[in-house]
Amino acid sequence: MRGVYLTLNQGMTEAREHYKADAKTALRARAVNFRAMLGGEKSFTALEIDLAPGSPSNDTAFYEAGNICATYYQVNAIPTEETLVRDLRAMLRLYETLIQGETDSDVTLENEGDAPSDLQLEDATKFRMHKRIERNATLAKKVKQKKGCTCEVCGLAFDRLYGAIGSGYIEAHHLRPLSSLKGTKVAMDPKTDFAVLCANCHRMVHRSGVIDDIQRFKREHYHG
């Protein structure tokens, strides 16, 4: 307890599940990539942090590996609240830069296959953000908890067709219009801002361009 870090870090739970014994290596490699995306950030210079983990398998050891950049405040030299707020806001701007960079470098719209064909450049960026929101696993889980797992267009429930392997499966579709996706700050309500759709209907909704009104999509395009 000699001090405290403000760190731009990575979630390590998914990395541990996916990379197993190589999780720390993967986190460190991703940290290097994120630093490159930030273009040599100069405000937060601590590229390594010491959290004194009790063992190599302790969570703190993985957060050490996941550090992108940080600053350290000694306990006997904590800055003023004004400075802390300034630093926190600066760190949040770096986070937004990474999110936007990840969004812009996502798979191209040509490879999405379900993008409206007449998207202009600005809307294309928003479309990538829209798709990124839908891929958020935590949000998708909350949406399924609130809305269930039956497609709101065709009524398909995967467990009725596929049994146990289909149980709990559905895709979360973000209903907010592309025009509302300003930057990266998008407030979302799992119950009112999403629909649950099967994979086929989800792709057709995006292909139609009627992403914000499921009932309208059903009237105009669904013939089941």
C-alpha positions as protocol buffer text, in pm:
chain_id: "A"
residue {
  index: 1
  type: MET
  ca { x: 0 y: 0 z: 0 }
}
residue {
  index: 2
  type: ARG
  ca { x: 283 y: 240 z: -86 }
}
residue {
  index: 3
  type: GLY
  ca { x: 92 y: 397 z: -371 }
}
residue {
  index: 4
  type: VAL
  ca { x: -181 y: 362 z: -634 }
}
residue {
  index: 5
  type: TYR
  ca { x: -180 y: 324 z: -1012 }
}
residue {
  index: 6
  type: LEU
  ca { x: -408 y: 480 z: -1268 }
}
residue {
  index: 7
  type: THR
  ca { x: -380 y: 229 z: -1551 }
}
residue {
  index: 8
  type: LEU
  ca { x: -529 y: 179 z: -1894 }
}
residue {
  index: 9
  type: ASN
  ca { x: -563 y: -196 z: -1874 }
}
residue {
  index: 10
  type: GLN
  ca { x: -720 y: -499 z: -2037 }
}
residue {
  index: 11
  type: GLY
  ca { x: -985 y: -738 z: -1917 }
}
residue {
  index: 12
  type: MET
  ca { x: -801 y: -1058 z: -1838 }
}
residue {
  index: 13
  type: THR
  ca { x: -1082 y: -1313 z: -1777 }
}
residue {
  index: 14
  type: GLU
  ca { x: -1149 y: -1377 z: -2146 }
}
residue {
  index: 15
  type: ALA
  ca { x: -775 y: -1386 z: -2220 }
}
residue {
  index: 16
  type: ARG
  ca { x: -722 y: -1652 z: -1952 }
}
residue {
  index: 17
  type: GLU
  ca { x: -1006 y: -1863 z: -2089 }
}
residue {
  index: 18
  type: HIS
  ca { x: -893 y: -1832 z: -2450 }
}
residue {
  index: 19
  type: TYR
  ca { x: -512 y: -1842 z: -2427 }
}
residue {
  index: 20
  type: LYS
  ca { x: -477 y: -2064 z: -2116 }
}
residue {
  index: 21
  type: ALA
  ca { x: -108 y: -2081 z: -2015 }
}
residue {
  index: 22
  type: ASP
  ca { x: -14 y: -1819 z: -2275 }
}
residue {
  index: 23
  type: ALA
  ca { x: -259 y: -1557 z: -2146 }
}
residue {
  index: 24
  type: LYS
  ca { x: 10 y: -1324 z: -2006 }
}
residue {
  index: 25
  type: THR
  ca { x: 207 y: -1341 z: -2328 }
}
residue {
  index: 26
  type: ALA
  ca { x: -105 y: -1255 z: -2525 }
}
residue {
  index: 27
  type: LEU
  ca { x: -192 y: -966 z: -2291 }
}
residue {
  index: 28
  type: ARG
  ca { x: 158 y: -820 z: -2320 }
}
residue {
  index: 29
  type: ALA
  ca { x: 151 y: -852 z: -2700 }
}
residue {
  index: 30
  type: ARG
  ca { x: -186 y: -681 z: -2719 }
}
residue {
  index: 31
  type: ALA
  ca { x: -61 y: -406 z: -2488 }
}
residue {
  index: 32
  type: VAL
  ca { x: 224 y: -334 z: -2731 }
}
residue {
  index: 33
  type: ASN
  ca { x: -26 y: -318 z: -3017 }
}
residue {
  index: 34
  type: PHE
  ca { x: -252 y: -81 z: -2823 }
}
residue {
  index: 35
  type: ARG
  ca { x: 42 y: 147 z: -2745 }
}
residue {
  index: 36
  type: ALA
  ca { x: 121 y: 163 z: -3116 }
}
residue {
  index: 37
  type: MET
  ca { x: -241 y: 259 z: -3184 }
}
residue {
  index: 38
  type: LEU
  ca { x: -203 y: 544 z: -2935 }
}
residue {
  index: 39
  type: GLY
  ca { x: 95 y: 673 z: -3129 }
}
residue {
  index: 40
  type: GLY
  ca { x: 351 y: 684 z: -2851 }
}
residue {
  index: 41
  type: GLU
  ca { x: 143 y: 824 z: -2567 }
}
residue {
  index: 42
  type: LYS
  ca { x: 358 y: 1059 z: -2356 }
}
residue {
  index: 43
  type: SER
  ca { x: 131 y: 1153 z: -2064 }
}
residue {
  index: 44
  type: PHE
  ca { x: 130 y: 813 z: -1891 }
}
residue {
  index: 45
  type: THR
  ca { x: 479 y: 668 z: -1906 }
}
residue {
  index: 46
  type: ALA
  ca { x: 460 y: 362 z: -1680 }
}
residue {
  index: 47
  type: LEU
  ca { x: 460 y: 69 z: -1922 }
}
residue {
  index: 48
  type: GLU
  ca { x: 512 y: -184 z: -1644 }
}
residue {
  index: 49
  type: ILE
  ca { x: 327 y: -188 z: -1312 }
}
residue {
  index: 50
  type: ASP
  ca { x: 406 y: -378 z: -992 }
}
residue {
  index: 51
  type: LEU
  ca { x: 97 y: -503 z: -810 }
}
residue {
  index: 52
  type: ALA
  ca { x: 292 y: -745 z: -589 }
}
residue {
  index: 53
  type: PRO
  ca { x: 86 y: -1055 z: -678 }
}
residue {
  index: 54
  type: GLY
  ca { x: 89 y: -1330 z: -419 }
}
residue {
  index: 55
  type: SER
  ca { x: 143 y: -1592 z: -690 }
}
residue {
  index: 56
  type: PRO
  ca { x: 186 y: -1610 z: -1070 }
}
residue {
  index: 57
  type: SER
  ca { x: -177 y: -1724 z: -1101 }
}
residue {
  index: 58
  type: ASN
  ca { x: -317 y: -1435 z: -898 }
}
residue {
  index: 59
  type: ASP
  ca { x: -544 y: -1197 z: -1090 }
}
residue {
  index: 60
  type: THR
  ca { x: -308 y: -909 z: -1019 }
}
residue {
  index: 61
  type: ALA
  ca { x: -31 y: -1087 z: -1212 }
}
residue {
  index: 62
  type: PHE
  ca { x: -250 y: -1081 z: -1521 }
}
residue {
  index: 63
  type: TYR
  ca { x: -335 y: -714 z: -1473 }
}
residue {
  index: 64
  type: GLU
  ca { x: 38 y: -646 z: -1462 }
}
residue {
  index: 65
  type: ALA
  ca { x: 66 y: -813 z: -1802 }
}
residue {
  index: 66
  type: GLY
  ca { x: -241 y: -631 z: -1932 }
}
residue {
  index: 67
  type: ASN
  ca { x: -117 y: -280 z: -1856 }
}
residue {
  index: 68
  type: ILE
  ca { x: -111 y: -56 z: -2163 }
}
residue {
  index: 69
  type: CYS
  ca { x: 8 y: 260 z: -1991 }
}
residue {
  index: 70
  type: ALA
  ca { x: -16 y: 397 z: -1640 }
}
residue {
  index: 71
  type: THR
  ca { x: 91 y: 656 z: -1390 }
}
residue {
  index: 72
  type: TYR
  ca { x: 185 y: 599 z: -1028 }
}
residue {
  index: 73
  type: TYR
  ca { x: 93 y: 815 z: -729 }
}
residue {
  index: 74
  type: GLN
  ca { x: 299 y: 763 z: -413 }
}
residue {
  index: 75
  type: VAL
  ca { x: 84 y: 746 z: -102 }
}
residue {
  index: 76
  type: ASN
  ca { x: 264 y: 1041 z: 55 }
}
residue {
  index: 77
  type: ALA
  ca { x: 237 y: 1251 z: -261 }
}
residue {
  index: 78
  type: ILE
  ca { x: -118 y: 1205 z: -386 }
}
residue {
  index: 79
  type: PRO
  ca { x: -202 y: 1493 z: -626 }
}
residue {
  index: 80
  type: THR
  ca { x: -489 y: 1735 z: -582 }
}
residue {
  index: 81
  type: GLU
  ca { x: -838 y: 1628 z: -681 }
}
residue {
  index: 82
  type: GLU
  ca { x: -817 y: 1861 z: -979 }
}
residue {
  index: 83
  type: THR
  ca { x: -508 y: 1679 z: -1104 }
}
residue {
  index: 84
  type: LEU
  ca { x: -663 y: 1337 z: -1045 }
}
residue {
  index: 85
  type: VAL
  ca { x: -977 y: 1433 z: -1238 }
}
residue {
  index: 86
  type: ARG
  ca { x: -764 y: 1573 z: -1521 }
}
residue {
  index: 87
  type: ASP
  ca { x: -560 y: 1251 z: -1538 }
}
residue {
  index: 88
  type: LEU
  ca { x: -872 y: 1034 z: -1532 }
}
residue {
  index: 89
  type: ARG
  ca { x: -1029 y: 1230 z: -1816 }
}
residue {
  index: 90
  type: ALA
  ca { x: -708 y: 1205 z: -2016 }
}
residue {
  index: 91
  type: MET
  ca { x: -704 y: 828 z: -1961 }
}
residue {
  index: 92
  type: LEU
  ca { x: -1066 y: 802 z: -2074 }
}
residue {
  index: 93
  type: ARG
  ca { x: -976 y: 988 z: -2393 }
}
residue {
  index: 94
  type: LEU
  ca { x: -706 y: 729 z: -2460 }
}
residue {
  index: 95
  type: TYR
  ca { x: -961 y: 453 z: -2404 }
}
residue {
  index: 96
  type: GLU
  ca { x: -1198 y: 616 z: -2653 }
}
residue {
  index: 97
  type: THR
  ca { x: -912 y: 646 z: -2903 }
}
residue {
  index: 98
  type: LEU
  ca { x: -853 y: 270 z: -2878 }
}
residue {
  index: 99
  type: ILE
  ca { x: -1222 y: 189 z: -2911 }
}
residue {
  index: 100
  type: GLN
  ca { x: -1252 y: 408 z: -3220 }
}
residue {
  index: 101
  type: GLY
  ca { x: -935 y: 260 z: -3366 }
}
residue {
  index: 102
  type: GLU
  ca { x: -1062 y: -93 z: -3312 }
}
residue {
  index: 103
  type: THR
  ca { x: -1395 y: 0 z: -3469 }
}
residue {
  index: 104
  type: ASP
  ca { x: -1235 y: 159 z: -3775 }
}
residue {
  index: 105
  type: SER
  ca { x: -1010 y: -145 z: -3827 }
}
residue {
  index: 106
  type: ASP
  ca { x: -1291 y: -399 z: -3791 }
}
residue {
  index: 107
  type: VAL
  ca { x: -1379 y: -625 z: -4081 }
}
residue {
  index: 108
  type: THR
  ca { x: -1466 y: -427 z: -4390 }
}
residue {
  index: 109
  type: LEU
  ca { x: -1827 y: -363 z: -4480 }
}
residue {
  index: 110
  type: GLU
  ca { x: -1778 y: -560 z: -4799 }
}
residue {
  index: 111
  type: ASN
  ca { x: -1702 y: -865 z: -4584 }
}
residue {
  index: 112
  type: GLU
  ca { x: -1991 y: -803 z: -4347 }
}
residue {
  index: 113
  type: GLY
  ca { x: -2234 y: -916 z: -4615 }
}
residue {
  index: 114
  type: ASP
  ca { x: -2533 y: -761 z: -4439 }
}
residue {
  index: 115
  type: ALA
  ca { x: -2455 y: -392 z: -4471 }
}
residue {
  index: 116
  type: PRO
  ca { x: -2691 y: -166 z: -4666 }
}
residue {
  index: 117
  type: SER
  ca { x: -2532 y: -103 z: -5006 }
}
residue {
  index: 118
  type: ASP
  ca { x: -2578 y: 276 z: -5000 }
}
residue {
  index: 119
  type: LEU
  ca { x: -2385 y: 359 z: -4680 }
}
residue {
  index: 120
  type: GLN
  ca { x: -2181 y: 676 z: -4699 }
}
residue {
  index: 121
  type: LEU
  ca { x: -1842 y: 706 z: -4524 }
}
residue {
  index: 122
  type: GLU
  ca { x: -1978 y: 857 z: -4199 }
}
residue {
  index: 123
  type: ASP
  ca { x: -2255 y: 599 z: -4174 }
}
residue {
  index: 124
  type: ALA
  ca { x: -2009 y: 321 z: -4251 }
}
residue {
  index: 125
  type: THR
  ca { x: -1812 y: 410 z: -3939 }
}
residue {
  index: 126
  type: LYS
  ca { x: -2133 y: 415 z: -3737 }
}
residue {
  index: 127
  type: PHE
  ca { x: -2234 y: 80 z: -3884 }
}
residue {
  index: 128
  type: ARG
  ca { x: -1910 y: -74 z: -3760 }
}
residue {
  index: 129
  type: MET
  ca { x: -1979 y: 71 z: -3415 }
}
residue {
  index: 130
  type: HIS
  ca { x: -2332 y: -69 z: -3432 }
}
residue {
  index: 131
  type: LYS
  ca { x: -2201 y: -416 z: -3512 }
}
residue {
  index: 132
  type: ARG
  ca { x: -1940 y: -390 z: -3239 }
}
residue {
  index: 133
  type: ILE
  ca { x: -2212 y: -315 z: -2984 }
}
residue {
  index: 134
  type: GLU
  ca { x: -2401 y: -625 z: -3094 }
}
residue {
  index: 135
  type: ARG
  ca { x: -2089 y: -839 z: -3049 }
}
residue {
  index: 136
  type: ASN
  ca { x: -2051 y: -729 z: -2685 }
}
residue {
  index: 137
  type: ALA
  ca { x: -2093 y: -1058 z: -2497 }
}
residue {
  index: 138
  type: THR
  ca { x: -2189 y: -897 z: -2165 }
}
residue {
  index: 139
  type: LEU
  ca { x: -2459 y: -687 z: -2326 }
}
residue {
  index: 140
  type: ALA
  ca { x: -2591 y: -983 z: -2525 }
}
residue {
  index: 141
  type: LYS
  ca { x: -2625 y: -1184 z: -2204 }
}
residue {
  index: 142
  type: LYS
  ca { x: -2823 y: -905 z: -2038 }
}
residue {
  index: 143
  type: VAL
  ca { x: -3046 y: -871 z: -2343 }
}
residue {
  index: 144
  type: LYS
  ca { x: -3128 y: -1244 z: -2337 }
}
residue {
  index: 145
  type: GLN
  ca { x: -3205 y: -1224 z: -1965 }
}
residue {
  index: 146
  type: LYS
  ca { x: -3449 y: -940 z: -2028 }
}
residue {
  index: 147
  type: LYS
  ca { x: -3606 y: -1051 z: -2356 }
}
residue {
  index: 148
  type: GLY
  ca { x: -3568 y: -1427 z: -2377 }
}
residue {
  index: 149
  type: CYS
  ca { x: -3439 y: -1632 z: -2668 }
}
residue {
  index: 150
  type: THR
  ca { x: -3724 y: -1638 z: -2922 }
}
residue {
  index: 151
  type: CYS
  ca { x: -3670 y: -1449 z: -3249 }
}
residue {
  index: 152
  type: GLU
  ca { x: -3894 y: -1141 z: -3259 }
}
residue {
  index: 153
  type: VAL
  ca { x: -3937 y: -1169 z: -3636 }
}
residue {
  index: 154
  type: CYS
  ca { x: -3995 y: -1535 z: -3720 }
}
residue {
  index: 155
  type: GLY
  ca { x: -4062 y: -1680 z: -3374 }
}
residue {
  index: 156
  type: LEU
  ca { x: -3777 y: -1930 z: -3395 }
}
residue {
  index: 157
  type: ALA
  ca { x: -3652 y: -2075 z: -3067 }
}
residue {
  index: 158
  type: PHE
  ca { x: -3331 y: -2270 z: -3125 }
}
residue {
  index: 159
  type: ASP
  ca { x: -3389 y: -2515 z: -2842 }
}
residue {
  index: 160
  type: ARG
  ca { x: -3713 y: -2633 z: -3004 }
}
residue {
  index: 161
  type: LEU
  ca { x: -3526 y: -2723 z: -3322 }
}
residue {
  index: 162
  type: TYR
  ca { x: -3187 y: -2831 z: -3190 }
}
residue {
  index: 163
  type: GLY
  ca { x: -3251 y: -2937 z: -2833 }
}
residue {
  index: 164
  type: ALA
  ca { x: -2988 y: -2873 z: -2568 }
}
residue {
  index: 165
  type: ILE
  ca { x: -2727 y: -2720 z: -2800 }
}
residue {
  index: 166
  type: GLY
  ca { x: -2977 y: -2449 z: -2898 }
}
residue {
  index: 167
  type: SER
  ca { x: -3073 y: -2363 z: -2542 }
}
residue {
  index: 168
  type: GLY
  ca { x: -3003 y: -1999 z: -2458 }
}
residue {
  index: 169
  type: TYR
  ca { x: -2888 y: -1912 z: -2811 }
}
residue {
  index: 170
  type: ILE
  ca { x: -3013 y: -1598 z: -2984 }
}
residue {
  index: 171
  type: GLU
  ca { x: -2851 y: -1285 z: -3128 }
}
residue {
  index: 172
  type: ALA
  ca { x: -2891 y: -937 z: -2981 }
}
residue {
  index: 173
  type: HIS
  ca { x: -2976 y: -666 z: -3235 }
}
residue {
  index: 174
  type: HIS
  ca { x: -2916 y: -301 z: -3147 }
}
residue {
  index: 175
  type: LEU
  ca { x: -3221 y: -94 z: -3241 }
}
residue {
  index: 176
  type: ARG
  ca { x: -3074 y: 253 z: -3217 }
}
residue {
  index: 177
  type: PRO
  ca { x: -3055 y: 428 z: -3557 }
}
residue {
  index: 178
  type: LEU
  ca { x: -2709 y: 478 z: -3704 }
}
residue {
  index: 179
  type: SER
  ca { x: -2760 y: 854 z: -3677 }
}
residue {
  index: 180
  type: SER
  ca { x: -2767 y: 826 z: -3297 }
}
residue {
  index: 181
  type: LEU
  ca { x: -2423 y: 667 z: -3272 }
}
residue {
  index: 182
  type: LYS
  ca { x: -2218 y: 975 z: -3193 }
}
residue {
  index: 183
  type: GLY
  ca { x: -1855 y: 890 z: -3116 }
}
residue {
  index: 184
  type: THR
  ca { x: -1820 y: 602 z: -2869 }
}
residue {
  index: 185
  type: LYS
  ca { x: -2050 y: 716 z: -2588 }
}
residue {
  index: 186
  type: VAL
  ca { x: -2368 y: 522 z: -2652 }
}
residue {
  index: 187
  type: ALA
  ca { x: -2610 y: 470 z: -2363 }
}
residue {
  index: 188
  type: MET
  ca { x: -2788 y: 136 z: -2398 }
}
residue {
  index: 189
  type: ASP
  ca { x: -3082 y: -29 z: -2223 }
}
residue {
  index: 190
  type: PRO
  ca { x: -3085 y: -409 z: -2273 }
}
residue {
  index: 191
  type: LYS
  ca { x: -3467 y: -416 z: -2267 }
}
residue {
  index: 192
  type: THR
  ca { x: -3564 y: -119 z: -2485 }
}
residue {
  index: 193
  type: ASP
  ca { x: -3264 y: -69 z: -2715 }
}
residue {
  index: 194
  type: PHE
  ca { x: -3235 y: -427 z: -2842 }
}
residue {
  index: 195
  type: ALA
  ca { x: -3434 y: -697 z: -3017 }
}
residue {
  index: 196
  type: VAL
  ca { x: -3357 y: -1068 z: -3007 }
}
residue {
  index: 197
  type: LEU
  ca { x: -3325 y: -1225 z: -3351 }
}
residue {
  index: 198
  type: CYS
  ca { x: -3224 y: -1554 z: -3506 }
}
residue {
  index: 199
  type: ALA
  ca { x: -2913 y: -1542 z: -3725 }
}
residue {
  index: 200
  type: ASN
  ca { x: -3110 y: -1534 z: -4053 }
}
residue {
  index: 201
  type: CYS
  ca { x: -3346 y: -1255 z: -3950 }
}
residue {
  index: 202
  type: HIS
  ca { x: -3059 y: -1060 z: -3798 }
}
residue {
  index: 203
  type: ARG
  ca { x: -2868 y: -1053 z: -4126 }
}
residue {
  index: 204
  type: MET
  ca { x: -3181 y: -965 z: -4323 }
}
residue {
  index: 205
  type: VAL
  ca { x: -3263 y: -678 z: -4087 }
}
residue {
  index: 206
  type: HIS
  ca { x: -2918 y: -531 z: -4148 }
}
residue {
  index: 207
  type: ARG
  ca { x: -2940 y: -599 z: -4520 }
}
residue {
  index: 208
  type: SER
  ca { x: -3274 y: -417 z: -4539 }
}
residue {
  index: 209
  type: GLY
  ca { x: -3148 y: -107 z: -4361 }
}
residue {
  index: 210
  type: VAL
  ca { x: -3456 y: -107 z: -4137 }
}
residue {
  index: 211
  type: ILE
  ca { x: -3252 y: -160 z: -3824 }
}
residue {
  index: 212
  type: ASP
  ca { x: -3456 y: 45 z: -3578 }
}
residue {
  index: 213
  type: ASP
  ca { x: -3811 y: -88 z: -3624 }
}
residue {
  index: 214
  type: ILE
  ca { x: -3865 y: -462 z: -3610 }
}
residue {
  index: 215
  type: GLN
  ca { x: -4240 y: -439 z: -3667 }
}
residue {
  index: 216
  type: ARG
  ca { x: -4184 y: -232 z: -3980 }
}
residue {
  index: 217
  type: PHE
  ca { x: -3928 y: -485 z: -4102 }
}
residue {
  index: 218
  type: LYS
  ca { x: -4183 y: -764 z: -4051 }
}
residue {
  index: 219
  type: ARG
  ca { x: -4450 y: -573 z: -4245 }
}
residue {
  index: 220
  type: GLU
  ca { x: -4224 y: -483 z: -4536 }
}
residue {
  index: 221
  type: HIS
  ca { x: -3993 y: -783 z: -4570 }
}
residue {
  index: 222
  type: TYR
  ca { x: -4098 y: -1091 z: -4374 }
}
residue {
  index: 223
  type: HIS
  ca { x: -4324 y: -1338 z: -4554 }
}
residue {
  index: 224
  type: GLY
  ca { x: -4313 y: -1636 z: -4320 }
}
